[in-house]
Amino acid sequence: MAAAEIVVVAVVTLLLGLTSCMAESSVWREEDRRVRGEVTYEQRALVLDGARRMLFAGEMHYPRSTPEMWPKLIAKAKEGGLDVIQTYVFWNVHEPIQGQYNFEGRYDLVRFIKEIQAQGLYVSLRIGPFIESEWKYGGFPFWLHDVPNITFRSDNEPFKQHMQRFVTDIVNMMKHEGLYYPQGGPIITSQIENEYQMVEPAFGSSGQRYVSWAAAMAVDLQTGVPWTMCKQNDAPDPVINTCNGLICGETFVGPNSANKPALWTENWTSRYLIYGNDTKLRSPQDITFAVALFIARKNGSYVSYYMYHGGTNFGRFASSYVTTSYYDGAPLDEYGLIWQPTWGHLRELHAAVKQSSEPLLFGTYSNLSIGQEQEAHIFETETQCVAFLVNFDQHHISEVVFRNISLELAPKSISILLDCKQVVFETAKVNAQHGSRTAEEVQSFSDISTWKAFKEPIPQDVSKSAYSGNRLFEHLSTTKDATDYLWYIVGYEYTPSDDGQLVLINVESRAHILHAFVNNAYVGRIHGSHGGPANIIFSTNISLQEGPNTISLLSAMVGSPDSGAHMERRVFGIRKVSIQQGQEPENLLNNELWGYQVGLFGERNNIYTQDSKITEWTTIDNLTYSPLTWYKTTFSTPVGNDAVTLNLTGMGKGEVWVNGESIGRYWVSFKAPSGNPSQSLYHIPREFLNPQDNTLVLFEEMGGNPQLITVNTMSVSRVCGNVNELSAPSLQYKDKEPAVDLWCPEGKHISAIEFASYGGPTGDCKKFGFGRCHAGSSESVVKQACLGKSGCSVPVTPIKFGGDPCPGIQKSLLVVANYSFGESLARGFF
């Protein structure tokens, strides 16, 4: 948001009134110590109240959703088998202005933690305060950049002073609210720093001293819970070093002390999406394989999914080139819908692991080879046993014998054996239902008369600029990261040559996008990409008039950096401008008198709010679809409770506001290799909407067509189950035999059976058909069991379908169902 937009609702002094607060919180601690002890740890696990715990966690970030969404997100996480919610603490949303704190609305950290506590879950608080997280400036407030003599994340006194102050303030706030576990609160761990080992070599011995200082500073705050450092193999005692990554069961070097447990703080559930790339989802089979391997090989007792709910990068908080949608393929998608089958497959894994917690946490560990690429990991007490049988062969089924039991292991899979006998979970066999999201158009903006437009003025007068100088200013140092945009304006005196030689302008920039204007006429643009060169180079022939001319260059960032050593030294913006006439030497303009205008005219005048004083909106026609144009219209709030999105497929690049709230940047004209936009649907939380009419404002940078925009609702309206008769029965549904278990979201019921086949159905939940083996009763049996219900369970057994349609052949049941709103005609199986 622009600097003028920042509304600091809650201003708190740096001391935060902590003198009286700490006296009160000490009373809380003395009281609650009688009930709860400190959280400690042993080699096998975190220890709560003297008991070792096997814990599954999921990352959710309070600024990436709304307070109204939090209760349902947390409830779905709990239903998915989680024990802990992890979150970063976002320094730049809490202290956007030095010394002034904001903990209101989406930034109400205490409210978020108390909601987690109310639902009976624990919290892992990742204070950082460097967080990366694909969040602008890695979570640092930009004013930190301007502190004299500062070097981020090093043994540097100015940085350490500000870091310690913020971390201390957050810890004291948590203590004052009684939120640490020994006080009766839900916080069981805290994190200091974040993946520092990745940049530590750049700082030499200063980096090593900084790690020691950060660990000691955190421990000295006496929270009563362990501190962690992720991706920091040399984390000083008593801080626990933890793993982040895709395959920590293979890459984690292990705890750096014999008494520390193996904790996995980030198991990446997909890849975050950047503009210009296609979505890359991670399969539930791969995620569960990685989790089971970490538990088996590393004696892991804590696994956290990053992200469990990604949410939305509202406003301008996404880092460089990162999309507004964040980890949409997580177990809970951007809108908070359950992403199947990932959510369900993980839930089954959690149940399988939890029922063997005793041998995993207290049993004797052993392992043995059961094949060339197969191994067994056994945890055994006097009374209980659990085994993890691993097949690393990615292409072949492996037949193994374990304790006189013959088993088939699917390619790249882990089977969990309860009592070292009964298979209760297989990573490669997904029995959880699948779901398909549907975006339903509910309103179109095709009527041109409903739109109004405002052309962003092009600054042309150096003397009227906010700043000026005989050099090229660095972009972020000038904008303070309060806007994506910085205008560079310069005059140029042109004397035509006798032979009419062409005039070439060359611009080199380290920003992400450049728009060029000469004498108020648009002459072109260029943009970079996430993996491309740091420099973008714009070169084109231009027409100049004899005498004075004005060159106006708009430098644009698509987010600030979020990682890397020495972020405070990074340079962005235009670095070189020259004019070349024919074959003559280029005329370098770097040291001419440049004028600078921070941000857009529309931004400075809050054009997207009801209070804006801009009145020069005009009706639009097809010729208006040009760069740097503001558009405005209204739309009605969709009925119901389904998530609401804007389909911006016809637009270029810019930012969107609904009732004055920015729902983020969009960039649909930057196509991925598939030819599709990286993101075309943009989430509007219902909390941003008015009861009836809403104002929609867009700033379009590149010239899209707003008539193609639609308002859509997003829901899951189609589900599918595909279960083999040899699959393990569902632990979650307490099935006694393999079954297709279908269920609907609250308020919906199964309204139609699109396909059902017991026998040898072909394909999967996306493309399916009857095989050579098919029970004719399949459809009628499934309809009787499921239609009109909120959920149903159909056993995958011959007796259910009136006999075996093809003896001697392994059979499956594949069911595809649709559901809709309305009262169910009968209760489901749950």
C-alpha angles and dihedrals in degrees: 000000000000118000090251090055097056107111110188100201097178117039114191127179117238091253089054091205088285099155094075092031094056091052089055094045092051087060089053090052095050091049096047097045086072088062103029135030128210120284108254135167143227133191092277104041153332110292121222117186090344094308125112112232135207103211136188117195138185131203119236125165118213096210090055094063136025131264089246090058096048100082095053093042091052092044091053090048090052091047087051090062101262123148100184138039115209123202139169121231109237109218096186094056092046098045107024089151117041110262095008119101130202121196099155132119113343088005096059097121095173092053090050093051093045090052089053089050092048089058093051100252131126128238133228106199113205102196096172097148086211103058108162094195094152084283123138114277090356090282095303117130108242094234086073087069090064097051106118117257094359125157114186121235098001141100088285119136099216091050095044091049093055094040093051092047094052095043090048092049092052093047092048091049090053091048092048090054092047093240103140116097097246087055093054093267132125102246108110101163138018131200128219120198121350131244090331093158087073092067103022096101090063090064100047115197090350088066093054091049090048093054091052092047094048093050093048092045092053096046091048089062087074100215094164091236131088122268122222137199115201120216090006108121093182097049104158119245131298090023112094119232110222137189130247123186149070101288110025089156086071105027105037111106088206134241113325093225131048093237097051123096127232108255127179107202099177123033101172109227093194138336121283110247125243128193111269095030133096121240114271113200125192116226120241088234091059094046094050092045089055093048094048091047092051091052092045102041102030100032085241116187102173127051125172125191117224103228116011087162116009101181127177134321095224120196115353098324098113113102125235112328092340115142124244090243110075124204093336089173094061119119087269110039128223091279095046094257117143108258107219139238091011095062094047096044091051090048090056090049091051091051092048093050095043094055088059096044094121098060091038093054101033107017130104112261125223137158137196141178115255097176144350093286099012131092140175127220115196131193113188139175127178090272108022138047137181128184133196112204111198128199112190093179103110096196111036140059109240124214110209138171118222120178091340092309118120113218139174115223117201118230112285095359145130123215119201114213119202111217084003087280115069123062106228100164137020119190093209096051112075109196096162116108120265123227135203122209120221126201107204119196111231102166136022129202095203093122103096092202091068092064131082127191139204121192113223107237116243110227111231107162116085091193091061095050121120091234135013138184145152093257142055111271122222110252105229095037087057100042095036084220088282091124137017092232137079124171119215111197127185137165122231127194110214128199112185119229120237094243096052096243118189118258117225126197118203123192127180116194138175092201121096102248135021128196117189129204129180116194089345092306119121111240102174149287142238134196138195132219139229096259097030132099117300089235122068116197124206118193128167143141114260138190117237130188121229110267124010121013133175124224115196118188122187112206114198134189123204093207132322124266119279104192149023135082120297097013088169089067097050115122125214137168134048114342104173137020125179140167120213124192112201111301094338119118114276117265108229113216099186094107098042119109106281126192123210133205117188114218132341127306089239092052094050090051095046091238091174094061132080089240095060114128093208107116101163095101112143135192113262137229132185092276091062093073094101134125123289098024130146118216129195136186141139134244139184124252109256114245120247131029103282118126115270126225140175117229104214098174093131095053132087118214135320144088134294132216128191115194089341095309116117111228089189145264121315129200110174096152091067098086125205122229088270089063092247128110114264087233128008103160118071122196121238108190110222087234088069091058130089120229091261125350125036135189118231119196126178133183107211114199101182109030114271128169112253092193088075094059117109136185111233137183119222124214143142107252103159129055134180139191126197115180131168120221090238094055121115112261115255113269092196094056092037091234116178092206137019110292144168104245116194127179137171133223117261113294096018134100137192105271103173142014107223096181138359130174132164112193122039107344115180128229126009140269093301099045120017145160146162117287128207089277116059133151109226091214093059098103096042093047093050094045091051091050099043118020115111093007132115089227142355143190122214116188116226094228133119093236091062091058099042098263143332110308093197117016117211094025123105108245138207137187118226118186128178116190138175125213137194142183120283141084114304116244091223139009117269126233092276 
